[in-house]
Amino acid sequence: MASITLEDVRKRYGETDAVRGVSLDICDGELLVLVGPSGCGKSTLLRMIAGLETITSGTIRIGDRVVNDVEPADRNIAMVFQNYALYPHMTVRQNLSYGLKNRGMKAAEIERRVGQAAASLEIAAFLDRKPGQLSGGQRQRVAMGRAIVREPAAFLFDEPLSNLDAKLRVQMRVEIRRLQRALGTTSVYVTHDQMEAMTLADRLVVLNGGLVEQVGAPIELYERPASLFVAGFVGSPGMNLLPAGAQGANAIHAPRFSPAGDGPFTLGIRPEDFALGEETDGFAARVRITAVELVGAESYVHGTIEGGTTPLTFRVPGRTRLDIGESVPVFAPLPALHAFGPDGKRLGA
């Protein structure tokens, strides 16, 4: 096990800057999740840690060793891919042991490691089967087992659950978190899935255009986003972002909340912070409903603030009866209001 340090790491493809100066300290035993939209640089960053991409400039350390010019096989890391990357002609046992045999490890030690990994992943019953005889979830467990048997300094996960259906993703998400905690191995996990990012991470890194927007515990990023980008990206559905403090048909006014003085700013409110009713201590508006999404115990209601065209989404209990075209009053209290300046950065404490 080891820490991973990135110092001003950059990657350029021709005239395109894919990663534009990322610095991170990943603690020994930590599970760090990289999240962001397609093209933000998260997979490129992971591949540079693995050694599968050369870095244009900067420094990468695994433990105390600079690995900029170290071959992937010599970095003592294990990578789990989204496409499993299993040998189809080999049994599960052979897939798990192949890399260890290539390193000249003794048969008894190979058997011990394979047995332990198979037991922890609950795939012992499949050791004599080939990948084609397994389900997607079982194949992903084998791919994880192949990483575990190496007992590496760090695990790197590149969207490992993206090929699984929703139910299997939930099961494997829980399994990955359980195993990572049990093994205590430093892990870097790339995903575009909000739920994976929020539930897996010790710390979350939001990337945008090759730059780090914010780093912190998932709840910190959710409750105190540092920028408009993080506010809109973290959370599903994202935070409502409303024009405020200016004049015009779509300008929003919230009495007793003026973080930018008389200047314009963007008012942010999460859908779950709204309630039905009329209040004046915070934000209040009437919303004309355009759609209602029932998702079980709750519903997300989409509409337009009356007097303009500004869209707004709020959450209500699932059994609340609301009809399309209906106009309803909603409010959010002062502690639930966020403010962002014209530069997109958070205003206030």
C-alpha positions in Angstrom: 0.0 0.0 0.0 1.2 3.5 -0.7 0.1 7.1 -1.1 -0.1 8.7 -4.6 1.0 12.3 -5.3 0.4 14.3 -8.4 2.3 17.6 -8.8 1.1 20.0 -11.6 0.5 17.0 -13.9 -0.3 18.0 -17.5 -1.2 16.2 -20.7 -1.2 17.7 -24.2 -2.3 16.0 -27.4 -1.0 18.3 -30.2 -2.7 21.6 -29.5 -5.2 20.2 -27.1 -4.7 20.3 -23.3 -6.5 17.3 -21.9 -5.1 17.8 -18.3 -4.1 21.3 -17.3 -2.0 21.2 -14.2 -3.6 18.8 -11.6 -2.1 18.5 -8.1 -3.5 15.9 -5.7 -2.3 14.1 -2.6 -4.1 10.7 -2.3 -3.6 9.2 1.1 -2.5 5.7 1.9 -5.6 3.5 2.1 -8.0 6.2 0.7 -10.6 5.6 -2.0 -10.5 8.7 -4.2 -13.1 9.1 -6.9 -12.6 11.2 -10.1 -15.8 12.4 -11.6 -16.8 14.8 -14.3 -18.4 15.0 -17.8 -17.0 13.2 -20.9 -13.7 14.8 -22.0 -12.9 16.4 -18.6 -9.6 14.4 -18.3 -10.5 11.9 -15.6 -9.6 8.7 -17.6 -6.5 10.4 -19.0 -5.4 11.2 -15.5 -6.0 7.6 -14.3 -4.0 6.3 -17.3 -1.1 8.6 -16.5 -1.0 7.2 -12.9 -1.0 3.7 -14.4 1.7 4.5 -16.9 -0.5 3.8 -19.9 -0.2 7.5 -21.0 3.0 9.5 -20.8 2.8 12.8 -19.0 3.7 16.1 -20.8 5.0 17.7 -17.6 4.7 17.4 -13.8 5.5 14.6 -11.4 3.7 11.5 -10.3 4.8 9.6 -7.1 3.6 6.3 -5.8 4.9 6.1 -2.3 8.3 7.8 -2.2 9.2 6.9 -5.8 8.8 9.1 -8.8 7.3 7.0 -11.5 7.2 9.4 -14.5 9.5 7.1 -16.5 8.6 3.7 -14.8 6.9 1.1 -17.0 3.4 0.2 -16.0 4.4 -3.4 -15.0 6.9 -2.0 -12.6 4.6 0.5 -10.8 3.1 -2.1 -8.4 -0.5 -1.1 -9.3 -3.4 -3.1 -10.5 -6.1 -1.8 -12.9 -9.7 -2.9 -13.3 -11.3 -2.0 -16.7 -14.9 -1.6 -17.8 -14.5 -4.4 -20.4 -13.2 -7.0 -17.9 -10.1 -7.9 -20.1 -10.3 -11.6 -19.3 -8.7 -14.4 -21.3 -11.7 -16.2 -22.8 -9.8 -19.5 -23.4 -8.7 -19.7 -19.7 -10.7 -20.8 -16.7 -11.4 -18.4 -13.9 -8.6 -20.1 -11.9 -6.1 -19.6 -14.8 -7.2 -16.0 -15.3 -6.5 -15.3 -11.6 -3.2 -17.0 -11.5 -1.8 -16.1 -14.9 0.0 -12.9 -13.9 1.4 -14.5 -10.7 2.9 -17.4 -12.7 4.5 -15.0 -15.1 6.3 -13.4 -12.1 7.7 -16.8 -11.1 5.7 -17.0 -7.9 5.7 -20.4 -6.1 2.6 -22.6 -6.7 1.7 -22.7 -3.0 1.6 -18.9 -2.7 -0.4 -18.6 -6.0 -3.0 -21.1 -4.6 -3.2 -19.2 -1.3 -3.8 -15.9 -3.1 -6.3 -17.3 -5.6 -8.2 -19.1 -2.8 -8.4 -15.9 -0.7 -9.6 -13.7 -3.6 -12.2 -16.3 -4.7 -13.6 -16.6 -1.2 -13.8 -12.8 -0.6 -15.5 -12.3 -4.0 -17.7 -15.4 -3.7 -16.5 -16.9 -7.0 -14.9 -20.1 -5.6 -17.7 -22.2 -7.2 -16.8 -20.8 -10.7 -13.0 -21.4 -10.6 -13.2 -24.1 -13.3 -15.5 -22.2 -15.6 -14.5 -20.0 -18.5 -15.6 -16.3 -18.7 -18.1 -17.1 -21.4 -20.0 -19.3 -18.9 -20.4 -16.4 -16.4 -22.8 -13.5 -16.0 -21.6 -9.9 -16.4 -21.5 -9.5 -12.6 -19.5 -12.7 -12.2 -17.0 -11.7 -14.9 -16.5 -8.3 -13.2 -15.8 -10.1 -9.9 -13.1 -12.2 -11.7 -11.6 -9.0 -13.1 -11.4 -7.6 -9.6 -10.0 -10.9 -8.3 -7.2 -10.7 -10.8 -6.3 -7.3 -9.4 -6.6 -8.4 -5.8 -4.3 -11.5 -6.1 -1.4 -9.2 -7.0 -1.6 -7.4 -3.6 -0.6 -4.1 -5.2 0.3 -0.8 -3.7 -2.8 0.7 -5.4 -6.0 -0.2 -7.3 -7.1 1.9 -10.3 -10.7 1.5 -11.5 -11.7 2.8 -14.9 -15.5 2.9 -14.9 -15.7 -0.8 -14.0 -19.4 -1.0 -13.6 -20.6 0.9 -16.7 -21.4 -2.4 -18.6 -23.6 -3.8 -15.9 -27.4 -3.3 -15.5 -28.7 -1.0 -12.7 -29.3 -3.8 -10.1 -25.9 -5.3 -10.6 -24.2 -1.9 -10.4 -25.7 -1.4 -7.0 -24.5 -4.9 -5.8 -21.0 -4.4 -7.2 -20.8 -0.9 -5.8 -21.4 -2.2 -2.3 -18.9 -5.1 -3.0 -16.1 -2.8 -4.2 -16.5 -0.5 -1.1 -16.5 -3.5 1.3 -13.4 -5.0 -0.3 -11.5 -1.7 -0.4 -12.2 -1.1 3.2 -11.2 -4.7 4.1 -8.0 -4.6 2.1 -7.1 -1.0 3.0 -5.5 -0.5 -0.5 -5.2 3.0 -1.9 -7.7 3.3 -4.7 -8.4 5.7 -7.5 -11.8 5.3 -9.2 -13.1 7.0 -12.3 -16.8 7.2 -13.0 -19.4 9.5 -14.6 -22.1 8.0 -12.4 -23.3 10.4 -9.7 -24.5 7.6 -7.3 -21.2 5.7 -7.6 -19.2 8.8 -6.9 -21.2 9.9 -3.9 -21.5 6.5 -2.3 -17.9 5.1 -2.9 -15.7 8.1 -2.3 -13.7 9.0 0.8 -13.0 12.1 -1.2 -14.4 13.3 -4.4 -12.6 15.2 -7.2 -14.7 17.1 -9.7 -12.9 17.7 -13.0 -13.9 20.2 -15.6 -11.9 20.8 -18.8 -8.8 19.2 -17.5 -8.8 21.3 -14.2 -9.9 20.4 -10.7 -13.0 22.3 -9.7 -13.3 21.1 -6.2 -11.9 18.3 -3.9 -13.5 17.1 -0.6 -15.8 14.7 1.1 -18.9 13.9 -1.0 -21.2 15.6 1.5 -19.0 18.7 1.5 -19.3 19.1 -2.3 -23.0 18.5 -2.1 -23.7 21.0 0.6 -21.1 23.6 -0.2 -20.3 23.5 -3.9 -17.4 25.9 -4.7 -18.6 26.9 -8.2 -21.6 26.9 -10.5 -20.2 23.9 -12.3 -20.0 21.8 -9.1 -23.4 22.9 -8.0 -25.0 21.8 -11.3 -23.0 18.6 -11.7 -23.1 17.1 -8.2 -26.6 15.9 -7.4 -29.3 14.3 -9.4 -31.2 16.3 -10.5 -28.8 19.1 -10.2 -29.2 22.3 -8.2 -31.6 24.9 -9.5 -29.5 27.9 -10.7 -31.6 31.1 -10.9 -30.6 34.6 -12.0 -30.9 37.0 -9.1 -30.1 40.5 -8.0 -30.8 42.0 -11.5 -33.7 43.5 -13.4 -35.7 41.8 -16.0 -38.6 39.4 -16.6 -36.6 36.3 -15.3 -34.8 38.0 -12.4 -35.4 36.3 -9.1 -35.7 38.2 -5.8 -35.2 36.6 -2.4 -35.9 39.1 0.5 -33.1 39.2 3.1 -30.7 37.4 0.9 -28.3 39.7 -1.0 -24.8 38.3 -0.9 -23.6 40.5 -3.8 -25.1 43.8 -2.5 -27.0 45.4 -5.4 -25.2 43.4 -8.1 -26.3 40.3 -10.0 -25.6 36.8 -8.8 -26.9 33.3 -9.3 -29.1 31.8 -6.7 -28.8 28.1 -6.1 -31.4 25.9 -4.4 -31.4 22.1 -4.4 -34.8 20.4 -5.3 -35.1 18.7 -1.9 -34.8 22.0 -0.1 -38.2 23.2 -1.3 -41.5 22.8 0.4 -45.0 23.5 -0.8 -46.5 26.6 0.8 -46.1 30.4 1.1 -43.2 31.8 3.2 -41.3 35.1 2.9 -38.2 34.3 5.0 -36.0 33.0 2.2 -37.1 32.3 -1.4 -40.7 32.0 -2.4 -42.4 31.7 -5.8 -45.3 30.3 -7.7 -44.5 27.5 -10.1 -46.6 26.4 -13.0 -46.1 22.6 -13.4 -45.0 21.2 -16.7 -44.0 17.6 -15.7 -44.1 15.2 -12.7 -41.7 12.3 -12.3 -42.7 9.7 -9.8 -39.7 7.7 -8.7 -41.2 5.7 -5.8 -41.2 7.3 -2.4 -40.8 10.8 -3.9 -41.6 12.8 -7.0 -39.6 15.4 -8.9 -41.8 18.2 -10.1 -40.6 20.4 -13.1 -42.2 23.7 -13.8 -41.7 27.4 -14.7 -41.6 30.3 -12.2 -44.7 32.5 -12.9 -43.9 35.9 -14.3 -41.1 34.6 -16.5 -39.6 31.6 -18.2 -37.1 30.4 -15.6 -37.4 26.6 -15.0 -37.4 25.2 -11.5 -37.4 21.6 -10.2 -38.5 20.6 -6.7 -39.1 17.4 -4.8 -42.2 16.3 -3.0 -43.3 13.0 -1.3 -44.3 10.5 -3.9 -48.0 10.4 -3.0 -48.4 14.1 -3.4 -51.1 14.8 -6.1 -50.0 17.5 -8.5 -51.3 18.0 -12.0 -49.6 19.4 -15.1 -50.7 23.0 -15.7 -51.4 23.5 -12.0 -49.9 26.6 -10.3 -48.5 26.0 -6.8 -46.6 28.1 -4.2 -43.1 26.8 -3.1 -40.5 28.2 -0.7 -37.0 27.5 0.5 -35.6 28.7 3.8 -32.6 31.0 4.0 -30.1 28.3 5.1 -30.8 26.4 1.9 -29.9 29.3 -0.4 -26.5 29.3 -2.2 -25.0 32.2 -4.1 -22.5 32.4 -7.0 -20.9 35.5 -8.5 -20.6 36.5 -12.1 -17.3 34.6 -12.3 -19.1 31.3 -11.3 -17.4 31.1 -7.8 -19.3 30.7 -4.5 -20.1 33.9 -2.6 -20.0 34.1 1.1 -19.0 31.5 3.8 
